[in-house]
Amino acid sequence: MTTALAHAVNFWSPHMSSKNSPRTLQNGLPRANTHSWRPPTGSPSDPDVVLASLPMGTPDYLRVIGAYFAKYNSQHSKKNKGVSFKTMHDRQRMVVSFFRELRHETPYRNLDPRQLANRHIEAMVARWLERRLSTATIHNYLSFLRTFAGWIGKAGMVREPEFYVGADSPHAHRSEVATEDRSWSAMNVDIAGKIAEIARFDHWVGLQLELEAGFGLRGKEARHLKPHGAIVTSDAASPRDAAAFPECRTFLHISAGSKGGRPRDIPIQTQAQQELLDRVMKLVPPGSYVGRPGFTSLQNQARFYYVIRKFGISKADLGVVSHGLRHQYANDHFEADAGGPSPVRGGTSRPQGNKPARKRVSRVLGHNRERASTGYLGSSAVMRSKGRKPSDPPAS
């Protein structure tokens, strides 16, 4: 973490250091109890008091940012609920980096974050385009800025991406259809070998990755899984999930850590899946989740990302991320069900079992819409429109 980010998070109040703050860790990430902790109203550490003490145009822009994050970052931008620690961290890092670059690399060197306007965003979007950031990254950055603008009383100011990049730009709209295989195997990563290598260093992270690979779990779902009591019969499973897999008698129930809090039941279809769960239950005490004992959720998350990056699981090193195991599971599942490869794996025609296979993939991944499967499997029509051939490698 950069010094700027650590300062923005840690010294938003001049009266509270990172050493004695219940709100932060030394590396600037929120503590596990950040969602519920608030400084006393009217105290020197109250974000409103801090902001009132900083005149518009203050050079101490990091404290301005830090105060807003202390006040709002645990909240969802639209819904009345909290957000994950990862979302909180990603927001902080992006907004601090945005203003730091804006003040150092553009003419807007004295900008107070409370004065954010579209001309400042336009200047930064131009820099993002020069750096060839991906469409998804640009859209995510604008989403973070949209949230921040709402915090400073400028809701609705941040426009849709096409306003900044142009309606005809390929970055104007984010495609929900995958155009390349993001599986580990697509980048020639030995899945079993790499996970075994990681497990020798940290067997908890190894187990979390095995669960991602074996059941298509998101990283957070794997870390929050309490395996004892999570295996249910088809009678106790969600009726929709049980109906989608009538041949299965047992399911793995997933709820904690799921996107939007939506529970689902994943069919246990192979002996390898059952053996994995048996191993997990031997290692994890009843009532505990899959993670290092004594660690908080945030600490387990930090440990997970530290370990996988140490072993090259990143776009910069091996060209894959942990979420690629979910793509692996989805594409492997589709191919086994449909009898042919998905479009992103070179499938040139729709196999006979295409539609039911897509429905089942959507169900195991926790999506209600069949169309959601295209984010993992791709679409033959889209692949043809982009002139991609089955033998084409993933775009760099």
C-alpha positions in Angstrom: 0.0 0.0 0.0 1.3 3.5 -0.9 2.1 6.0 1.8 -0.6 8.2 0.5 -3.2 5.6 0.9 -2.1 4.7 4.4 -2.2 8.4 5.4 -5.6 9.0 3.9 -7.1 6.1 5.8 -5.1 6.5 9.0 -4.8 10.2 9.8 -8.2 11.6 8.7 -8.2 12.8 12.3 -5.1 14.6 13.6 -6.0 13.3 17.0 -6.0 9.6 16.2 -3.0 7.8 14.9 -3.0 4.4 13.2 -1.3 3.0 16.3 -4.2 3.8 18.7 -7.1 3.8 16.3 -9.7 1.0 16.7 -10.6 1.7 13.1 -7.4 0.8 11.2 -4.6 -1.7 10.9 -1.0 -0.6 10.3 -1.4 -1.2 6.6 -4.4 1.1 6.4 -7.1 -1.5 5.8 -10.2 -1.3 8.0 -10.4 -3.6 11.0 -13.0 -6.3 11.0 -15.2 -4.2 13.3 -15.1 -1.2 11.0 -18.7 -1.6 9.9 -20.0 -1.0 13.4 -17.4 1.4 14.9 -18.1 5.2 14.8 -16.2 8.0 16.6 -18.3 9.9 19.2 -20.4 12.6 17.6 -18.8 16.0 18.1 -15.4 14.5 19.2 -12.2 15.6 17.5 -12.2 12.4 15.5 -15.8 12.8 14.2 -15.5 13.1 10.4 -17.9 16.0 10.3 -15.7 17.9 12.8 -12.6 17.1 10.8 -14.2 18.3 7.5 -15.5 21.5 9.2 -11.9 22.2 10.3 -10.5 22.0 6.8 -11.3 25.1 4.7 -12.1 24.6 1.0 -8.9 24.5 -1.0 -6.9 23.0 1.9 -3.6 21.4 0.7 -4.4 18.6 3.2 -6.5 16.8 0.7 -5.7 13.4 2.1 -7.4 14.2 5.4 -10.5 15.4 3.4 -10.6 12.0 1.6 -10.0 10.1 4.8 -12.8 11.8 6.6 -15.3 11.0 3.9 -14.2 7.4 3.9 -14.4 7.2 7.6 -18.0 8.4 7.4 -19.4 6.6 4.4 -17.1 3.8 3.1 -18.9 0.9 5.0 -22.1 1.8 3.2 -23.5 0.5 -0.1 -23.8 3.2 -2.7 -27.5 2.5 -3.4 -28.8 -0.1 -0.9 -29.3 0.1 2.8 -26.6 -2.4 3.7 -22.9 -2.7 4.2 -20.2 -3.6 1.7 -17.4 -6.1 1.8 -13.9 -5.2 3.1 -12.6 -5.7 -0.4 -15.0 -3.1 -1.8 -14.0 -0.7 1.0 -10.3 -1.2 0.2 -10.7 -1.0 -3.5 -12.7 2.3 -3.2 -10.0 3.8 -0.9 -7.1 2.9 -3.1 -8.8 4.1 -6.3 -10.0 7.5 -5.0 -6.7 8.3 -3.3 -4.8 7.3 -6.4 -7.2 9.4 -8.6 -6.6 12.6 -6.6 -2.9 12.0 -6.2 -2.4 11.6 -9.9 -4.7 14.5 -10.7 -2.8 16.8 -8.4 0.6 15.7 -9.6 0.2 15.0 -13.3 -2.4 17.4 -14.5 -3.0 21.2 -14.3 -5.4 20.7 -11.3 -2.6 20.7 -8.8 -4.5 22.5 -6.0 -7.8 20.7 -6.3 -9.8 20.0 -3.1 -11.6 16.7 -3.4 -14.8 18.5 -2.5 -14.5 20.5 -5.7 -14.5 17.5 -8.0 -16.1 18.3 -11.4 -16.5 16.6 -14.7 -13.5 18.5 -16.2 -11.3 16.7 -13.7 -12.8 13.3 -14.5 -12.3 14.0 -18.3 -8.6 14.8 -17.7 -8.1 11.5 -15.9 -10.1 9.4 -18.3 -7.9 10.7 -21.1 -4.9 9.4 -19.1 -6.6 6.1 -18.6 -7.2 5.7 -22.3 -3.5 6.6 -23.0 -2.5 3.8 -20.6 -4.9 1.4 -22.4 -6.8 0.5 -19.3 -9.5 -2.1 -19.9 -13.1 -1.2 -20.4 -14.1 -3.0 -17.2 -11.4 -1.0 -15.2 -12.6 2.3 -16.6 -16.2 1.5 -15.8 -15.2 0.4 -12.2 -13.2 3.6 -11.7 -16.1 5.7 -12.8 -18.4 3.8 -10.5 -16.2 4.5 -7.5 -16.1 8.2 -8.4 -19.9 8.2 -8.8 -20.1 6.9 -5.2 -17.6 9.4 -3.9 -19.4 12.3 -5.7 -22.6 11.3 -3.9 -20.7 11.5 -0.6 -19.6 15.1 -1.3 -23.1 16.2 -2.2 -22.8 15.9 -6.0 -25.0 12.9 -6.7 -25.7 12.5 -10.4 -22.6 14.5 -11.5 -20.6 11.6 -12.7 -22.0 10.6 -16.1 -22.1 7.3 -17.9 -18.8 6.1 -19.5 -19.8 7.0 -23.0 -19.9 10.7 -22.0 -16.2 10.6 -21.3 -15.0 8.2 -23.9 -17.4 8.9 -26.8 -20.4 7.0 -27.9 -18.5 5.2 -30.6 -15.6 4.1 -28.4 -15.2 0.4 -27.7 -15.0 1.5 -24.0 -18.4 3.1 -24.0 -20.3 -0.1 -23.0 -19.1 -3.0 -20.9 -19.8 -6.3 -22.5 -21.3 -9.0 -20.3 -20.3 -11.6 -22.8 -16.9 -13.3 -22.3 -14.7 -13.2 -25.5 -11.8 -15.2 -24.1 -11.3 -18.1 -21.8 -10.2 -16.9 -18.4 -9.6 -20.4 -17.0 -6.2 -21.3 -15.6 -5.9 -24.0 -18.2 -6.2 -21.4 -21.0 -2.9 -19.9 -19.7 -1.3 -23.4 -19.4 -1.3 -23.2 -15.6 -1.1 -26.6 -13.9 -4.1 -26.3 -11.6 -3.4 -29.2 -9.3 0.3 -28.6 -9.3 0.0 -24.9 -8.5 -2.5 -25.4 -5.7 -0.4 -28.2 -4.2 2.6 -25.8 -4.3 0.6 -23.1 -2.5 -0.8 -25.7 0.0 2.7 -26.7 1.1 3.3 -23.1 2.1 -0.2 -22.4 3.6 -2.6 -25.3 3.6 -5.6 -23.1 4.5 -5.1 -21.0 1.3 -4.6 -24.3 -0.6 -8.0 -25.6 0.7 -9.7 -22.3 -0.2 -8.4 -22.6 -3.8 -9.4 -26.2 -4.0 -12.9 -25.3 -3.0 -13.0 -22.6 -5.7 -11.8 -25.1 -8.3 -14.0 -28.0 -7.1 -17.3 -26.1 -6.7 -16.9 -22.9 -8.7 -17.0 -20.8 -5.5 -16.0 -17.2 -5.3 -13.0 -16.5 -3.1 -15.1 -15.0 -0.3 -17.5 -18.0 -0.4 -14.6 -20.4 0.0 -13.2 -18.4 3.0 -16.6 -18.1 4.7 -17.6 -21.7 4.2 -18.5 -23.6 7.4 -18.4 -27.1 6.1 -20.0 -28.9 9.0 -23.7 -28.9 8.3 -23.3 -27.5 4.8 -24.0 -30.8 3.0 -27.7 -31.1 2.5 -29.9 -33.7 0.8 -31.9 -32.9 -2.3 -35.0 -32.7 -0.1 -33.5 -29.9 1.9 -31.9 -28.1 -1.0 -33.4 -25.2 -2.9 -36.2 -26.6 -5.1 -34.8 -24.8 -8.1 -31.3 -26.2 -7.6 -32.6 -29.7 -6.8 -34.8 -29.6 -9.9 -31.9 -28.6 -12.1 -29.9 -31.6 -10.9 -32.4 -34.4 -10.3 -29.7 -37.0 -10.6 -27.9 -35.6 -7.4 -28.8 -36.7 -3.9 -26.5 -34.3 -2.0 -25.6 -30.6 -2.3 -23.2 -28.1 -0.8 -25.1 -25.2 0.7 -23.5 -21.8 0.1 -24.8 -18.6 1.8 -22.1 -16.7 3.7 -20.0 -14.6 1.4 -22.3 -15.0 -1.6 -23.0 -12.1 -4.0 -26.0 -10.2 -2.8 -26.4 -12.7 0.0 -28.2 -15.1 -2.3 -27.9 -18.7 -1.1 -27.5 -21.6 -3.5 -27.0 -25.4 -3.3 -24.3 -26.8 -5.5 -24.6 -30.5 -6.6 -22.0 -32.9 -5.3 -21.5 -34.8 -8.6 -18.2 -36.5 -8.3 -16.2 -38.6 -5.8 -13.4 -36.0 -5.9 -15.9 -33.3 -4.7 -17.0 -35.6 -1.8 -13.4 -36.4 -0.9 -12.5 -32.8 -0.9 -15.3 -32.0 1.5 -14.3 -34.9 3.8 -10.8 -33.5 4.0 -12.0 -30.0 4.7 -14.3 -31.3 7.5 -11.4 -33.2 9.1 -9.3 -30.0 9.3 -12.0 -27.4 10.2 -13.6 -27.6 13.6 -17.4 -27.6 13.8 -18.8 -24.1 13.7 -15.6 -22.7 12.1 -15.0 -21.5 8.6 -12.2 -22.5 6.2 -9.3 -20.3 7.4 -6.5 -19.9 9.8 -7.9 -20.4 13.4 -7.9 -17.2 15.3 -7.8 -15.0 12.2 -10.6 -12.5 11.5 -12.4 -12.5 8.2 -10.3 -9.6 7.1 -7.0 -11.2 8.2 -7.9 -14.4 6.3 -8.7 -12.3 3.2 -5.4 -10.4 3.5 -3.5 -13.7 4.0 -5.2 -15.3 1.0 -4.2 -12.5 -1.4 -0.7 -12.3 0.0 -0.1 -16.0 -0.6 -1.5 -16.3 -4.1 0.4 -13.2 -5.3 3.6 -14.7 -3.7 3.1 -17.7 -6.0 2.4 -15.7 -9.1 -1.4 -15.8 -9.2 -1.9 -12.5 -10.9 -2.4 -11.0 -14.4 1.1 -9.6 -14.3 2.8 -13.0 -13.5 1.0 -16.1 -14.7 -1.8 -14.2 -16.4 -4.5 -15.6 -14.1 -6.4 -14.6 -11.0 -8.1 -16.8 -8.4 -11.5 -16.1 -9.9 -10.2 -17.9 -13.0 -10.9 -21.1 -11.1 -14.6 -20.2 -11.2 -14.3 -19.8 -15.0 -12.5 -23.1 -15.1 -15.3 -24.8 -13.3 -18.0 -23.2 -15.4 -16.4 -24.1 -18.7 -15.6 -27.7 -17.6 -19.1 -28.1 -16.3 -20.6 -26.9 -19.6 -18.4 -29.1 -21.7 -19.3 -32.2 -19.7 -23.0 -31.5 -19.8 -23.3 -30.2 -23.4 -20.9 -32.6 -25.0 -18.8 -29.9 -26.6 -16.6 -26.9 -25.8 -18.0 -23.5 -25.0 -17.6 -20.6 -27.5 -14.6 -19.2 -25.6 -12.9 -22.6 -25.9 -13.4 -22.7 -29.6 -16.9 -24.2 -29.9 -17.9 -23.3 -33.4 -21.5 -24.5 -33.2 -24.1 -25.0 -30.5 -23.9 -28.6 -29.2 -27.2 -30.4 -28.8 -27.2 -29.9 -25.0 -26.3 -26.2 -25.2 -29.4 -24.6 -23.6 -29.9 -27.0 -20.7 -26.2 -27.0 -20.0 -26.1 -23.2 -19.9 -29.0 -23.3 -17.4 -27.2 -25.7 -15.2 -24.0 -23.7 -15.3 -26.0 -20.6 -14.3 -27.5 -22.5 -11.4 -24.3 -23.8 -9.9 -22.7 -20.3 -10.2 -25.6 -18.8 -8.3 -27.2 -16.8 -11.1 -31.0 -16.9 -11.8 -30.7 -15.9 -15.5 -29.4 -18.3 -18.1 -27.9 -15.3 -19.9 -25.4 -14.9 -17.0 -23.6 -17.9 -18.3 -22.3 -15.9 -21.3 -20.0 -14.0 -18.9 -18.1 -17.3 -18.5 -18.8 -19.3 -21.6 -19.1 -16.6 -24.2 -21.5 -16.5 -27.2 -20.9 -18.0 -30.7 -22.5 -15.0 -32.3 -20.3 -12.5 -30.4 -17.1 -14.6 -31.2 -18.0 -14.6 -34.9 -18.7 -10.8 -34.8 -15.2 -10.2 -33.4 -13.6 -12.4 -36.0 -12.2 -14.7 -33.4 -11.3 -18.3 -34.5 -11.3 -21.3 -32.3 -7.5 -21.4 -32.4 -7.0 -17.8 -31.5 -5.2 -17.3 -28.2 -6.8 -15.1 -25.5 -6.4 -11.3 -26.1 -3.5 -9.9 -24.1 
